[in-house]
């Protein structure tokens, strides 16, 4: 190590030792975290490409993003230059923190999509722009959430508000459960490859 070399960063070293076969949370700074998609999503990406999602705490009020409730309701906020600039600045702040763990991240981005709490409000109608669906409180978690089958014949449910829970893994699992209603529960075992996620009471509720 020379006088110009940065001191070893233990968090960076831990990141590079991660087993890429799973999902991992990486924390790069206060109020910011990320998810690295492991083997489950890697099979869907071109060789050498993976999916990285960076998330941070952000305000949900339209005025914090330089727009209004009327623009949010109509969708006009998406072309508001102040909104676009504030979203860009927020994205840059997440990338700057992530690069502490993943040097050169910006130069390696093949495609980038940026969302704000307003995105979640407009597209999925979530309260306050939350990305995690129903609040995870005792009265509405696990088997107290809807399963894939609904009371309407032929209507299946999936998403962060169902029994599999919120987050990437929860939402993806809910889609798998809905598909299994149609083709049979063996689909879960075939898809998960005997990981054990399909075992146990309540793990897959059809």
Helices and strands as residue ranges (DSSP letters): H 10-16, E 24-29, E 32-36, H 39-42, E 52-56, G 62-65, H 69-74, G 76-79, H 81-98, G 106-108, H 117-124, G 127-129, G 138-140, G 142-144, H 167-183, H 186-192
